[in-house]
Amino acid sequence: MPAMICPKCGSPMTTGFLLDSAQSPKPTEWIEGAPEKSFWTGLKLDRRRRFPLNADRCERCGFLELYA
Ligand SMILES: [Zn+2]
């Protein structure tokens, strides 16, 4: 698989992910829709589509490109 190229400066990008370390370490996820508060869990997440985020980072300028 060819390396991703930075759309800002044309340098190679390295694939990684965003860490959510608020409670236990886990990848940050994309959640469908606007955030809605829930009394029990903080935010309502039931029945929403969710995908872990891949983040490509440019080695030269630090630009991040996110994929879910
Ligand atoms: Zn760049």
N, CA, C, O and the ligand as a Tripos MOL2 file, in Angstrom:
@<TRIPOS>MOLECULE
protein
  273   271    69     0     0
PROTEIN
NO_CHARGES

@<TRIPOS>ATOM
      1 N           0.8500   -1.1950    0.0000 N.3       1 MET1
      2 CA          0.0000    0.0000    0.0000 C.3       1 MET1
      3 C           0.8830    1.2410    0.0000 C.2       1 MET1
      4 O           1.7230    1.3910    0.8870 O.2       1 MET1
      5 N           0.7140    2.1380   -0.9750 N.am      2 PRO2
      6 CA          1.5800    3.3200   -1.0520 C.3       2 PRO2
      7 C           1.3370    4.2610    0.1240 C.2       2 PRO2
      8 O           0.2260    4.3310    0.6510 O.2       2 PRO2
      9 N           2.3780    4.9810    0.5330 N.am      3 ALA3
     10 CA          2.2360    5.9190    1.6380 C.3       3 ALA3
     11 C           1.3300    7.0780    1.2350 C.2       3 ALA3
     12 O           1.3360    7.5170    0.0850 O.2       3 ALA3
     13 N           0.5450    7.5700    2.2110 N.am      4 MET4
     14 CA         -0.2810    8.7420    1.9730 C.3       4 MET4
     15 C           0.6250    9.9620    1.8160 C.2       4 MET4
     16 O           1.6790   10.0500    2.4450 O.2       4 MET4
     17 N           0.1990   10.9040    0.9670 N.am      5 ILE5
     18 CA          0.9640   12.1180    0.7420 C.3       5 ILE5
     19 C           0.2030   13.3040    1.3370 C.2       5 ILE5
     20 O          -1.0020   13.4350    1.1250 O.2       5 ILE5
     21 N           0.8900   14.1560    2.0700 N.am      6 CYS6
     22 CA          0.2720   15.3140    2.7210 C.3       6 CYS6
     23 C          -0.3000   16.2740    1.6790 C.2       6 CYS6
     24 O           0.4160   16.6920    0.7690 O.2       6 CYS6
     25 N          -1.6020   16.6340    1.8000 N.am      7 PRO7
     26 CA         -2.2030   17.5750    0.8480 C.3       7 PRO7
     27 C          -1.7110   19.0020    1.0380 C.2       7 PRO7
     28 O          -1.9400   19.8520    0.1760 O.2       7 PRO7
     29 N          -1.0410   19.2780    2.1490 N.am      8 LYS8
     30 CA         -0.5550   20.6320    2.4300 C.3       8 LYS8
     31 C           0.8440   20.8570    1.8750 C.2       8 LYS8
     32 O           1.1210   21.9050    1.2920 O.2       8 LYS8
     33 N           1.7350   19.8690    2.0550 N.am      9 CYS9
     34 CA          3.1330   20.1140    1.6790 C.3       9 CYS9
     35 C           3.7250   19.0040    0.8150 C.2       9 CYS9
     36 O           4.8710   19.1220    0.3800 O.2       9 CYS9
     37 N           2.9700   17.9170    0.5500 N.am     10 GLY10
     38 CA          3.4320   16.8720   -0.3530 C.3      10 GLY10
     39 C           4.4180   15.8860    0.2440 C.2      10 GLY10
     40 O           5.0390   15.1170   -0.4900 O.2      10 GLY10
     41 N           4.5770   15.8910    1.5690 N.am     11 SER11
     42 CA          5.4940   14.9680    2.2270 C.3      11 SER11
     43 C           4.7700   13.6750    2.6130 C.2      11 SER11
     44 O           3.5400   13.6530    2.6650 O.2      11 SER11
     45 N           5.5200   12.5900    2.8860 N.am     12 PRO12
     46 CA          4.8900   11.3260    3.2880 C.3      12 PRO12
     47 C           4.1710   11.4610    4.6300 C.2      12 PRO12
     48 O           4.5810   12.2340    5.4960 O.2      12 PRO12
     49 N           3.0830   10.6850    4.7840 N.am     13 MET13
     50 CA          2.3260   10.7030    6.0280 C.3      13 MET13
     51 C           2.4000    9.3380    6.6960 C.2      13 MET13
     52 O           2.5200    8.3180    6.0170 O.2      13 MET13
     53 N           2.3290    9.3150    8.0170 N.am     14 THR14
     54 CA          2.3650    8.0820    8.7990 C.3      14 THR14
     55 C           0.9970    7.8480    9.4300 C.2      14 THR14
     56 O           0.4170    8.7590   10.0200 O.2      14 THR14
     57 N           0.4790    6.6200    9.3020 N.am     15 THR15
     58 CA         -0.8360    6.3030    9.8540 C.3      15 THR15
     59 C          -0.7550    6.0440   11.3480 C.2      15 THR15
     60 O           0.1670    5.3760   11.8170 O.2      15 THR15
     61 N          -1.7210    6.5710   12.1000 N.am     16 GLY16
     62 CA         -1.8320    6.3200   13.5330 C.3      16 GLY16
     63 C          -3.2750    6.4430   13.9580 C.2      16 GLY16
     64 O          -4.1760    6.2860   13.1330 O.2      16 GLY16
     65 N          -3.5150    6.7170   15.2180 N.am     17 PHE17
     66 CA         -4.8790    6.9250   15.6940 C.3      17 PHE17
     67 C          -4.8550    7.9100   16.8480 C.2      17 PHE17
     68 O          -3.7930    8.2050   17.3950 O.2      17 PHE17
     69 N          -6.0280    8.4230   17.2250 N.am     18 LEU18
     70 CA         -6.1440    9.3640   18.3340 C.3      18 LEU18
     71 C          -6.5200    8.5840   19.5820 C.2      18 LEU18
     72 O          -7.4680    7.7980   19.5640 O.2      18 LEU18
     73 N          -5.7860    8.7960   20.6610 N.am     19 LEU19
     74 CA         -6.0040    8.0540   21.8980 C.3      19 LEU19
     75 C          -6.9590    8.8030   22.8130 C.2      19 LEU19
     76 O          -6.7600    9.9830   23.1010 O.2      19 LEU19
     77 N          -8.0050    8.1020   23.2730 N.am     20 ASP20
     78 CA         -8.8990    8.6400   24.2880 C.3      20 ASP20
     79 C          -8.4860    8.0410   25.6270 C.2      20 ASP20
     80 O          -8.7980    6.8840   25.9130 O.2      20 ASP20
     81 N          -7.7990    8.8090   26.4340 N.am     21 SER21
     82 CA         -7.2670    8.2600   27.6820 C.3      21 SER21
     83 C          -8.0130    8.8010   28.8980 C.2      21 SER21
     84 O          -7.4890    8.7600   30.0100 O.2      21 SER21
     85 N          -9.2550    9.3180   28.6970 N.am     22 ALA22
     86 CA        -10.0100    9.8710   29.8160 C.3      22 ALA22
     87 C         -10.2510    8.8120   30.8910 C.2      22 ALA22
     88 O         -10.1300    9.1030   32.0810 O.2      22 ALA22
     89 N         -10.5920    7.5860   30.4830 N.am     23 GLN23
     90 CA        -10.8110    6.5250   31.4650 C.3      23 GLN23
     91 C          -9.7980    5.4160   31.2260 C.2      23 GLN23
     92 O          -8.7210    5.4340   31.8210 O.2      23 GLN23
     93 N         -10.1160    4.4490   30.3690 N.am     24 SER24
     94 CA         -9.1060    3.4630   29.9880 C.3      24 SER24
     95 C          -8.6470    3.8060   28.5760 C.2      24 SER24
     96 O          -9.4520    4.2680   27.7660 O.2      24 SER24
     97 N          -7.3640    3.5880   28.2620 N.am     25 PRO25
     98 CA         -6.8590    3.9430   26.9320 C.3      25 PRO25
     99 C          -7.5950    3.1940   25.8340 C.2      25 PRO25
    100 O          -7.6850    1.9670   25.8700 O.2      25 PRO25
    101 N          -8.1240    3.9280   24.8530 N.am     26 LYS26
    102 CA         -8.8020    3.3260   23.7070 C.3      26 LYS26
    103 C          -8.8020    4.3270   22.5660 C.2      26 LYS26
    104 O          -8.6720    5.5290   22.7960 O.2      26 LYS26
    105 N          -8.9480    3.8350   21.3110 N.am     27 PRO27
    106 CA         -8.9800    4.7700   20.1850 C.3      27 PRO27
    107 C         -10.2090    5.6720   20.2540 C.2      27 PRO27
    108 O         -11.2880    5.2290   20.6490 O.2      27 PRO27
    109 N         -10.0470    6.9220   19.8750 N.am     28 THR28
    110 CA        -11.1770    7.8510   19.7830 C.3      28 THR28
    111 C         -12.0870    7.4310   18.6310 C.2      28 THR28
    112 O         -11.6040    6.9970   17.5860 O.2      28 THR28
    113 N         -13.3970    7.5580   18.8170 N.am     29 GLU29
    114 CA        -14.3600    7.1370   17.8110 C.3      29 GLU29
    115 C         -15.1440    8.3150   17.2520 C.2      29 GLU29
    116 O         -15.3780    9.3110   17.9360 O.2      29 GLU29
    117 N         -15.5510    8.1760   15.9690 N.am     30 TRP30
    118 CA        -16.5260    9.0810   15.3750 C.3      30 TRP30
    119 C         -17.9040    8.5700   15.7350 C.2      30 TRP30
    120 O         -18.1840    7.3840   15.5650 O.2      30 TRP30
    121 N         -18.7880    9.4570   16.2390 N.am     31 ILE31
    122 CA        -20.1450    9.0890   16.6210 C.3      31 ILE31
    123 C         -21.1220    9.8720   15.7520 C.2      31 ILE31
    124 O         -20.9590   11.0770   15.5570 O.2      31 ILE31
    125 N         -22.1490    9.1810   15.2280 N.am     32 GLU32
    126 CA        -23.1440    9.8160   14.3700 C.3      32 GLU32
    127 C         -23.9750   10.8290   15.1610 C.2      32 GLU32
    128 O         -24.3620   10.5640   16.2990 O.2      32 GLU32
    129 N         -24.2460   11.9810   14.5600 N.am     33 GLY33
    130 CA        -25.1670   12.9590   15.1300 C.3      33 GLY33
    131 C         -24.5230   13.9060   16.1310 C.2      33 GLY33
    132 O         -23.3300   13.8190   16.4220 O.2      33 GLY33
    133 N         -25.3520   14.8210   16.6540 N.am     34 ALA34
    134 CA        -24.8830   15.7940   17.6340 C.3      34 ALA34
    135 C         -24.8370   15.1500   19.0210 C.2      34 ALA34
    136 O         -25.6050   14.2290   19.2950 O.2      34 ALA34
    137 N         -23.9460   15.6240   19.8990 N.am     35 PRO35
    138 CA        -23.8920   15.0510   21.2450 C.3      35 PRO35
    139 C         -25.1490   15.3890   22.0490 C.2      35 PRO35
    140 O         -25.6020   16.5340   22.0520 O.2      35 PRO35
    141 N         -25.7070   14.3890   22.7290 N.am     36 GLU36
    142 CA        -26.8750   14.5840   23.5990 C.3      36 GLU36
    143 C         -26.5070   14.0780   24.9760 C.2      36 GLU36
    144 O         -25.9970   12.9670   25.1200 O.2      36 GLU36
    145 N         -26.7650   14.8920   25.9920 N.am     37 LYS37
    146 CA        -26.3940   14.4920   27.3390 C.3      37 LYS37
    147 C         -27.3060   13.3810   27.8580 C.2      37 LYS37
    148 O         -28.5040   13.3460   27.5750 O.2      37 LYS37
    149 N         -26.6980   12.4740   28.6260 N.am     38 SER38
    150 CA        -27.4450   11.4100   29.2830 C.3      38 SER38
    151 C         -27.1260   11.4490   30.7600 C.2      38 SER38
    152 O         -25.9630   11.5790   31.1410 O.2      38 SER38
    153 N         -28.1440   11.3390   31.5980 N.am     39 PHE39
    154 CA        -27.9230   11.3850   33.0430 C.3      39 PHE39
    155 C         -27.0250   10.2440   33.4950 C.2      39 PHE39
    156 O         -26.1950   10.4340   34.3840 O.2      39 PHE39
    157 N         -27.1760    9.0480   32.8950 N.am     40 TRP40
    158 CA        -26.4850    7.8530   33.3920 C.3      40 TRP40
    159 C         -25.0730    7.7270   32.8530 C.2      40 TRP40
    160 O         -24.1580    7.3890   33.6040 O.2      40 TRP40
    161 N         -24.8740    7.9930   31.5560 N.am     41 THR41
    162 CA        -23.5670    7.6840   30.9600 C.3      41 THR41
    163 C         -22.8060    8.9250   30.5120 C.2      41 THR41
    164 O         -21.7060    8.7980   29.9730 O.2      41 THR41
    165 N         -23.3570   10.1280   30.7190 N.am     42 GLY42
    166 CA        -22.6720   11.3290   30.2650 C.3      42 GLY42
    167 C         -23.1360   11.7660   28.8930 C.2      42 GLY42
    168 O         -23.4970   12.9260   28.6970 O.2      42 GLY42
    169 N         -23.1320   10.8350   27.9290 N.am     43 LEU43
    170 CA        -23.6260   11.1220   26.5850 C.3      43 LEU43
    171 C         -24.4490    9.9370   26.0990 C.2      43 LEU43
    172 O         -24.1330    8.7890   26.4100 O.2      43 LEU43
    173 N         -25.5110   10.2140   25.3310 N.am     44 LYS44
    174 CA        -26.3130    9.1480   24.7250 C.3      44 LYS44
    175 C         -25.5720    8.5810   23.5230 C.2      44 LYS44
    176 O         -25.2170    9.3230   22.6070 O.2      44 LYS44
    177 N         -25.3350    7.2690   23.5200 N.am     45 LEU45
    178 CA        -24.6140    6.6250   22.4220 C.3      45 LEU45
    179 C         -25.4030    5.4890   21.7990 C.2      45 LEU45
    180 O         -24.9720    4.9170   20.7970 O.2      45 LEU45
    181 N         -26.5720    5.1450   22.3830 N.am     46 ASP46
    182 CA        -27.3120    3.9830   21.9100 C.3      46 ASP46
    183 C         -27.7830    4.1600   20.4730 C.2      46 ASP46
    184 O         -28.2340    5.2370   20.0820 O.2      46 ASP46
    185 N         -27.6730    3.0980   19.6970 N.am     47 ARG47
    186 CA        -28.1670    3.0090   18.3150 C.3      47 ARG47
    187 C         -27.4760    3.9700   17.3550 C.2      47 ARG47
    188 O         -27.9440    4.1360   16.2290 O.2      47 ARG47
    189 N         -26.4050    4.5930   17.7490 N.am     48 ARG48
    190 CA        -25.6990    5.4760   16.8200 C.3      48 ARG48
    191 C         -24.5900    4.7080   16.1250 C.2      48 ARG48
    192 O         -23.9890    3.8000   16.6990 O.2      48 ARG48
    193 N         -24.3280    5.0860   14.8750 N.am     49 ARG49
    194 CA        -23.1820    4.4900   14.1990 C.3      49 ARG49
    195 C         -21.9140    5.0780   14.7920 C.2      49 ARG49
    196 O         -21.8610    6.2700   15.0960 O.2      49 ARG49
    197 N         -20.9010    4.2540   14.9570 N.am     50 ARG50
    198 CA        -19.6230    4.7200   15.5030 C.3      50 ARG50
    199 C         -18.4630    3.9820   14.8360 C.2      50 ARG50
    200 O         -18.5360    2.7770   14.5960 O.2      50 ARG50
    201 N         -17.4130    4.7050   14.5450 N.am     51 PHE51
    202 CA        -16.2450    4.1380   13.8880 C.3      51 PHE51
    203 C         -14.9850    4.6410   14.5780 C.2      51 PHE51
    204 O         -14.9030    5.8240   14.9080 O.2      51 PHE51
    205 N         -14.0020    3.7770   14.8050 N.am     52 PRO52
    206 CA        -12.7200    4.2550   15.3210 C.3      52 PRO52
    207 C         -12.0380    5.1390   14.2790 C.2      52 PRO52
    208 O         -12.1700    4.8960   13.0790 O.2      52 PRO52
    209 N         -11.3170    6.1540   14.7250 N.am     53 LEU53
    210 CA        -10.6620    7.0980   13.8220 C.3      53 LEU53
    211 C          -9.2500    6.6500   13.4900 C.2      53 LEU53
    212 O          -8.4620    6.3230   14.3780 O.2      53 LEU53
    213 N          -8.9370    6.6400   12.1850 N.am     54 ASN54
    214 CA         -7.5420    6.5370   11.7460 C.3      54 ASN54
    215 C          -7.0460    7.9500   11.4760 C.2      54 ASN54
    216 O          -7.7760    8.7610   10.9060 O.2      54 ASN54
    217 N          -5.8330    8.2520   11.8710 N.am     55 ALA55
    218 CA         -5.2750    9.5830   11.6690 C.3      55 ALA55
    219 C          -3.9300    9.4650   10.9610 C.2      55 ALA55
    220 O          -2.9820    8.9000   11.5060 O.2      55 ALA55
    221 N          -3.8520   10.0020    9.7400 N.am     56 ASP56
    222 CA         -2.5710   10.0730    9.0360 C.3      56 ASP56
    223 C          -1.9000   11.3900    9.3970 C.2      56 ASP56
    224 O          -2.5160   12.4520    9.3070 O.2      56 ASP56
    225 N          -0.6340   11.3210    9.8050 N.am     57 ARG57
    226 CA          0.1090   12.5110   10.2360 C.3      57 ARG57
    227 C           1.2730   12.7790    9.2960 C.2      57 ARG57
    228 O           2.0630   11.8840    8.9950 O.2      57 ARG57
    229 N           1.3710   14.0280    8.8340 N.am     58 CYS58
    230 CA          2.4910   14.4230    7.9760 C.3      58 CYS58
    231 C           3.7660   14.5060    8.8050 C.2      58 CYS58
    232 O           3.7900   15.1030    9.8810 O.2      58 CYS58
    233 N           4.8350   13.8880    8.2740 N.am     59 GLU59
    234 CA          6.1110   13.8840    8.9850 C.3      59 GLU59
    235 C           6.7720   15.2580    8.9750 C.2      59 GLU59
    236 O           7.6180   15.5450    9.8220 O.2      59 GLU59
    237 N           6.3910   16.1130    8.0180 N.am     60 ARG60
    238 CA          7.0760   17.3920    7.8800 C.3      60 ARG60
    239 C           6.3430   18.5320    8.5770 C.2      60 ARG60
    240 O           6.9390   19.2560    9.3740 O.2      60 ARG60
    241 N           5.0260   18.7020    8.2770 N.am     61 CYS61
    242 CA          4.3160   19.8610    8.8180 C.3      61 CYS61
    243 C           3.3440   19.5040    9.9350 C.2      61 CYS61
    244 O           2.7950   20.3980   10.5790 O.2      61 CYS61
    245 N           3.1210   18.2040   10.1810 N.am     62 GLY62
    246 CA          2.2700   17.7950   11.2820 C.3      62 GLY62
    247 C           0.7810   17.7950   10.9710 C.2      62 GLY62
    248 O          -0.0310   17.5670   11.8670 O.2      62 GLY62
    249 N           0.4040   18.0470    9.7140 N.am     63 PHE63
    250 CA         -1.0080   18.0320    9.3380 C.3      63 PHE63
    251 C          -1.6200   16.6640    9.6260 C.2      63 PHE63
    252 O          -1.0040   15.6380    9.3390 O.2      63 PHE63
    253 N          -2.8420   16.6420   10.1990 N.am     64 LEU64
    254 CA         -3.5500   15.3910   10.4730 C.3      64 LEU64
    255 C          -4.7390   15.2480    9.5390 C.2      64 LEU64
    256 O          -5.5030   16.1920    9.3380 O.2      64 LEU64
    257 N          -4.8890   14.0500    8.9650 N.am     65 GLU65
    258 CA         -6.0460   13.7390    8.1430 C.3      65 GLU65
    259 C          -6.7570   12.5790    8.8160 C.2      65 GLU65
    260 O          -6.1470   11.5450    9.0890 O.2      65 GLU65
    261 N          -8.0770   12.7490    9.0910 N.am     66 LEU66
    262 CA         -8.8280   11.7530    9.8470 C.3      66 LEU66
    263 C          -9.7300   10.9360    8.9420 C.2      66 LEU66
    264 O         -10.3560   11.4730    8.0290 O.2      66 LEU66
    265 N          -9.7950    9.6220    9.1980 N.am     67 TYR67
    266 CA        -10.6940    8.7140    8.5010 C.3      67 TYR67
    267 C         -11.4630    7.8970    9.5150 C.2      67 TYR67
    268 O         -10.8850    7.4010   10.4820 O.2      67 TYR67
    269 N         -12.7660    7.7510    9.3050 N.am     68 ALA68
    270 CA        -13.5940    6.9470   10.2130 C.3      68 ALA68
    271 C         -14.2470    5.8250    9.4160 C.2      68 ALA68
    272 O         -14.9900    5.0210    9.9780 O.2      68 ALA68
    273 ZN          2.6300   18.2980    5.3890 Zn       69 ZN69
@<TRIPOS>BOND
     1     1     2 1
     2     2     3 1
     3     3     4 2
     4     3     5 am
     5     5     6 1
     6     6     7 1
     7     7     8 2
     8     7     9 am
     9     9    10 1
    10    10    11 1
    11    11    12 2
    12    11    13 am
    13    13    14 1
    14    14    15 1
    15    15    16 2
    16    15    17 am
    17    17    18 1
    18    18    19 1
    19    19    20 2
    20    19    21 am
    21    21    22 1
    22    22    23 1
    23    23    24 2
    24    23    25 am
    25    25    26 1
    26    26    27 1
    27    27    28 2
    28    27    29 am
    29    29    30 1
    30    30    31 1
    31    31    32 2
    32    31    33 am
    33    33    34 1
    34    34    35 1
    35    35    36 2
    36    35    37 am
    37    37    38 1
    38    38    39 1
    39    39    40 2
    40    39    41 am
    41    41    42 1
    42    42    43 1
    43    43    44 2
    44    43    45 am
    45    45    46 1
    46    46    47 1
    47    47    48 2
    48    47    49 am
    49    49    50 1
    50    50    51 1
    51    51    52 2
    52    51    53 am
    53    53    54 1
    54    54    55 1
    55    55    56 2
    56    55    57 am
    57    57    58 1
    58    58    59 1
    59    59    60 2
    60    59    61 am
    61    61    62 1
    62    62    63 1
    63    63    64 2
    64    63    65 am
    65    65    66 1
    66    66    67 1
    67    67    68 2
    68    67    69 am
    69    69    70 1
    70    70    71 1
    71    71    72 2
    72    71    73 am
    73    73    74 1
    74    74    75 1
    75    75    76 2
    76    75    77 am
    77    77    78 1
    78    78    79 1
    79    79    80 2
    80    79    81 am
    81    81    82 1
    82    82    83 1
    83    83    84 2
    84    83    85 am
    85    85    86 1
    86    86    87 1
    87    87    88 2
    88    87    89 am
    89    89    90 1
    90    90    91 1
    91    91    92 2
    92    91    93 am
    93    93    94 1
    94    94    95 1
    95    95    96 2
    96    95    97 am
    97    97    98 1
    98    98    99 1
    99    99   100 2
   100    99   101 am
   101   101   102 1
   102   102   103 1
   103   103   104 2
   104   103   105 am
   105   105   106 1
   106   106   107 1
   107   107   108 2
   108   107   109 am
   109   109   110 1
   110   110   111 1
   111   111   112 2
   112   111   113 am
   113   113   114 1
   114   114   115 1
   115   115   116 2
   116   115   117 am
   117   117   118 1
   118   118   119 1
   119   119   120 2
   120   119   121 am
   121   121   122 1
   122   122   123 1
   123   123   124 2
   124   123   125 am
   125   125   126 1
   126   126   127 1
   127   127   128 2
   128   127   129 am
   129   129   130 1
   130   130   131 1
   131   131   132 2
   132   131   133 am
   133   133   134 1
   134   134   135 1
   135   135   136 2
   136   135   137 am
   137   137   138 1
   138   138   139 1
   139   139   140 2
   140   139   141 am
   141   141   142 1
   142   142   143 1
   143   143   144 2
   144   143   145 am
   145   145   146 1
   146   146   147 1
   147   147   148 2
   148   147   149 am
   149   149   150 1
   150   150   151 1
   151   151   152 2
   152   151   153 am
   153   153   154 1
   154   154   155 1
   155   155   156 2
   156   155   157 am
   157   157   158 1
   158   158   159 1
   159   159   160 2
   160   159   161 am
   161   161   162 1
   162   162   163 1
   163   163   164 2
   164   163   165 am
   165   165   166 1
   166   166   167 1
   167   167   168 2
   168   167   169 am
   169   169   170 1
   170   170   171 1
   171   171   172 2
   172   171   173 am
   173   173   174 1
   174   174   175 1
   175   175   176 2
   176   175   177 am
   177   177   178 1
   178   178   179 1
   179   179   180 2
   180   179   181 am
   181   181   182 1
   182   182   183 1
   183   183   184 2
   184   183   185 am
   185   185   186 1
   186   186   187 1
   187   187   188 2
   188   187   189 am
   189   189   190 1
   190   190   191 1
   191   191   192 2
   192   191   193 am
   193   193   194 1
   194   194   195 1
   195   195   196 2
   196   195   197 am
   197   197   198 1
   198   198   199 1
   199   199   200 2
   200   199   201 am
   201   201   202 1
   202   202   203 1
   203   203   204 2
   204   203   205 am
   205   205   206 1
   206   206   207 1
   207   207   208 2
   208   207   209 am
   209   209   210 1
   210   210   211 1
   211   211   212 2
   212   211   213 am
   213   213   214 1
   214   214   215 1
   215   215   216 2
   216   215   217 am
   217   217   218 1
   218   218   219 1
   219   219   220 2
   220   219   221 am
   221   221   222 1
   222   222   223 1
   223   223   224 2
   224   223   225 am
   225   225   226 1
   226   226   227 1
   227   227   228 2
   228   227   229 am
   229   229   230 1
   230   230   231 1
   231   231   232 2
   232   231   233 am
   233   233   234 1
   234   234   235 1
   235   235   236 2
   236   235   237 am
   237   237   238 1
   238   238   239 1
   239   239   240 2
   240   239   241 am
   241   241   242 1
   242   242   243 1
   243   243   244 2
   244   243   245 am
   245   245   246 1
   246   246   247 1
   247   247   248 2
   248   247   249 am
   249   249   250 1
   250   250   251 1
   251   251   252 2
   252   251   253 am
   253   253   254 1
   254   254   255 1
   255   255   256 2
   256   255   257 am
   257   257   258 1
   258   258   259 1
   259   259   260 2
   260   259   261 am
   261   261   262 1
   262   262   263 1
   263   263   264 2
   264   263   265 am
   265   265   266 1
   266   266   267 1
   267   267   268 2
   268   267   269 am
   269   269   270 1
   270   270   271 1
   271   271   272 2
@<TRIPOS>SUBSTRUCTURE
     1 MET1         2 RESIDUE 1 A MET
     2 PRO2         6 RESIDUE 1 A PRO
     3 ALA3        10 RESIDUE 1 A ALA
     4 MET4        14 RESIDUE 1 A MET
     5 ILE5        18 RESIDUE 1 A ILE
     6 CYS6        22 RESIDUE 1 A CYS
     7 PRO7        26 RESIDUE 1 A PRO
     8 LYS8        30 RESIDUE 1 A LYS
     9 CYS9        34 RESIDUE 1 A CYS
    10 GLY10       38 RESIDUE 1 A GLY
    11 SER11       42 RESIDUE 1 A SER
    12 PRO12       46 RESIDUE 1 A PRO
    13 MET13       50 RESIDUE 1 A MET
    14 THR14       54 RESIDUE 1 A THR
    15 THR15       58 RESIDUE 1 A THR
    16 GLY16       62 RESIDUE 1 A GLY
    17 PHE17       66 RESIDUE 1 A PHE
    18 LEU18       70 RESIDUE 1 A LEU
    19 LEU19       74 RESIDUE 1 A LEU
    20 ASP20       78 RESIDUE 1 A ASP
    21 SER21       82 RESIDUE 1 A SER
    22 ALA22       86 RESIDUE 1 A ALA
    23 GLN23       90 RESIDUE 1 A GLN
    24 SER24       94 RESIDUE 1 A SER
    25 PRO25       98 RESIDUE 1 A PRO
    26 LYS26      102 RESIDUE 1 A LYS
    27 PRO27      106 RESIDUE 1 A PRO
    28 THR28      110 RESIDUE 1 A THR
    29 GLU29      114 RESIDUE 1 A GLU
    30 TRP30      118 RESIDUE 1 A TRP
    31 ILE31      122 RESIDUE 1 A ILE
    32 GLU32      126 RESIDUE 1 A GLU
    33 GLY33      130 RESIDUE 1 A GLY
    34 ALA34      134 RESIDUE 1 A ALA
    35 PRO35      138 RESIDUE 1 A PRO
    36 GLU36      142 RESIDUE 1 A GLU
    37 LYS37      146 RESIDUE 1 A LYS
    38 SER38      150 RESIDUE 1 A SER
    39 PHE39      154 RESIDUE 1 A PHE
    40 TRP40      158 RESIDUE 1 A TRP
    41 THR41      162 RESIDUE 1 A THR
    42 GLY42      166 RESIDUE 1 A GLY
    43 LEU43      170 RESIDUE 1 A LEU
    44 LYS44      174 RESIDUE 1 A LYS
    45 LEU45      178 RESIDUE 1 A LEU
    46 ASP46      182 RESIDUE 1 A ASP
    47 ARG47      186 RESIDUE 1 A ARG
    48 ARG48      190 RESIDUE 1 A ARG
    49 ARG49      194 RESIDUE 1 A ARG
    50 ARG50      198 RESIDUE 1 A ARG
    51 PHE51      202 RESIDUE 1 A PHE
    52 PRO52      206 RESIDUE 1 A PRO
    53 LEU53      210 RESIDUE 1 A LEU
    54 ASN54      214 RESIDUE 1 A ASN
    55 ALA55      218 RESIDUE 1 A ALA
    56 ASP56      222 RESIDUE 1 A ASP
    57 ARG57      226 RESIDUE 1 A ARG
    58 CYS58      230 RESIDUE 1 A CYS
    59 GLU59      234 RESIDUE 1 A GLU
    60 ARG60      238 RESIDUE 1 A ARG
    61 CYS61      242 RESIDUE 1 A CYS
    62 GLY62      246 RESIDUE 1 A GLY
    63 PHE63      250 RESIDUE 1 A PHE
    64 LEU64      254 RESIDUE 1 A LEU
    65 GLU65      258 RESIDUE 1 A GLU
    66 LEU66      262 RESIDUE 1 A LEU
    67 TYR67      266 RESIDUE 1 A TYR
    68 ALA68      270 RESIDUE 1 A ALA
    69 ZN69       273 GROUP 0 **** ****
